[in-house]
């Protein structure tokens, strides 16, 4: 998870699954249940649910093989989400002011997550790891 945010982890959970289309609603439902159990405010919960849907959808669409790991944590007033896959390529973080083709049917998910996270005072990082790629999100829990 983002290293610039301090604090000890209070609660964490994760899942490992295949990056198949059915994983998107399944993982979203699991994350929703966890956030409800942690009594996370609706604004923060909705933002994290949108982020997990987009990020898991990207893995399904662009990687589609291997395994995918999704982790969510709450610590020190922050919610953290990590979606990791076994893909070899890093997704490009779009420039916030980049021109977006209004006719395009895709290519906006990561930009949308980046803008949402920034608007909430959070952070987003893309990290290359030995066995794949991780996209990490941190937002205030309140």
Secondary structure as the mmCIF struct_conf table of DSSP 4:
data_model
#
loop_
_struct_conf.conf_type_id
_struct_conf.id
_struct_conf.beg_label_comp_id
_struct_conf.beg_label_asym_id
_struct_conf.beg_label_seq_id
_struct_conf.end_label_comp_id
_struct_conf.end_label_asym_id
_struct_conf.end_label_seq_id
TURN_TY1_P TURN_TY1_P1 UNK A 3 UNK A 4
BEND BEND1 UNK A 5 UNK A 5
BEND BEND2 UNK A 7 UNK A 7
BEND BEND3 UNK A 10 UNK A 10
STRN STRN1 UNK A 11 UNK A 17
TURN_TY1_P TURN_TY1_P2 UNK A 21 UNK A 21
HELX_RH_AL_P HELX_RH_AL_P1 UNK A 22 UNK A 37
TURN_TY1_P TURN_TY1_P3 UNK A 38 UNK A 39
HELX_RH_AL_P HELX_RH_AL_P2 UNK A 42 UNK A 62
TURN_TY1_P TURN_TY1_P4 UNK A 63 UNK A 63
BEND BEND4 UNK A 65 UNK A 66
STRN STRN2 UNK A 68 UNK A 75
TURN_TY1_P TURN_TY1_P5 UNK A 76 UNK A 77
STRN STRN3 UNK A 78 UNK A 85
BEND BEND5 UNK A 88 UNK A 89
HELX_LH_PP_P HELX_LH_PP_P1 UNK A 90 UNK A 95
TURN_TY1_P TURN_TY1_P6 UNK A 96 UNK A 97
TURN_TY1_P TURN_TY1_P7 UNK A 102 UNK A 103
BEND BEND6 UNK A 105 UNK A 107
HELX_RH_AL_P HELX_RH_AL_P3 UNK A 109 UNK A 119
TURN_TY1_P TURN_TY1_P8 UNK A 120 UNK A 121
STRN STRN4 UNK A 123 UNK A 129
TURN_TY1_P TURN_TY1_P9 UNK A 130 UNK A 131
STRN STRN5 UNK A 132 UNK A 140
#
